[in-house]
Amino acid sequence: MLHMLEVMDKEPSLRAIWGAALLFGVAGYVATRLRRWLVFPALALVGVAAWTELGGLLDPQLGPAVMREAGIWYVAQAGGALALAVILCLLGLLPKRAV
């Protein structure tokens, strides 16, 4: 029981995950709108940030403990935040409208 109580204090909060995803997504969007080739470093940065924040979920001992303590909702929210960051970066590739 004590081991389960000490799992989530080492994992990032949902607020931190969504904040980082929004920050990296908007930065990637702006960078990609300036130069199209910057989508590659932006997506690499999003990938590194996701691995840093959520890499523990793939651990065979830590992952199930996080799932037991935080539930599937935590993992779904983390995946949604990652998807938001990737989508924002890719939206920067859309052609600019002529006004």
N, C-alpha and C positions, 0 to 999 in steps of 0.2 A: 504494500500500500504506500509506503514511504517513497519507493522508487517512482511510482506513478505521479505523486504530487510534485516531484522535482523535475518533471519533463518539460512542461510548458514554460517554465521560467527561463529556459535556455533558447527557446524558439522565439522568433519575432512575432509581435502582435499583429493582428489583422490591420490595424491602423497603419503600422509601419510598412506592411506589405503593400497595401493600397497606395500609400503615399509614395513609396519608392517606384511603384509601377507607373503612377501618374507622372512623377518627375521624369523618369527615364523615357516614358512614352512621348510626353510633350517635347522634351529635348530632342528626341529622335525625329519627331515630326518637323520641328523647326529646322534641324540640321539637314534633313532630307529635302525640305522645300528650298533650301539655299543651294545645295549641291546634291544631285541625285545619287552619286556614288557614296555619299555618307550614310546611306541606309545600311551598308555592310558593317561599319564600325558601330553604328547605333544598335543593330540587332545583336552584335557580339557583346556589347555592353549590357544589354538586357539579359542575354543568356548567362553572362558571368554573374550578374546580380541575382538572377533567379537561382543559379546553382549555389551561390553563397548563402542565400536566405533559406532555400528550400531543400538543399542537398541532404539534410538530415532525414528527410522523409523516406529516402531510399535505403537508409541503413536498416539492416534486418532486425535490429533490436530496438532502435529508437523510433523507427517508422510506426510499427504497431502500437507502441506506447503512446505516441502522439495521437494516433487514431482513437485509442481508447479514451484518452483524457479530453481531447478537443473535439473529437467527432469528425465525421466525414465532411461536415460543413466547413471546417477549417481548411481542409485540403481543396474543396470545391472553390472556396473564396480565393485561395492562393492561386489556383489554376485560372480563375477568372481574371485576377489582377495581371497575371502573366500574359494572358490573351489580350487584355486591354493594351498593355505596353507594346506588344508586337503589332496589333492592329493600328495603333497610332503611328508607329514608325512606317508601316506600309502605306497608310493614307497619305503620307507626305509624297509618295510617288505619283499620285494622281496628277494628271496634266493641269496646268494653271489655266484658269478661264481668261479669255480675252474680254476685257470690259469695254 
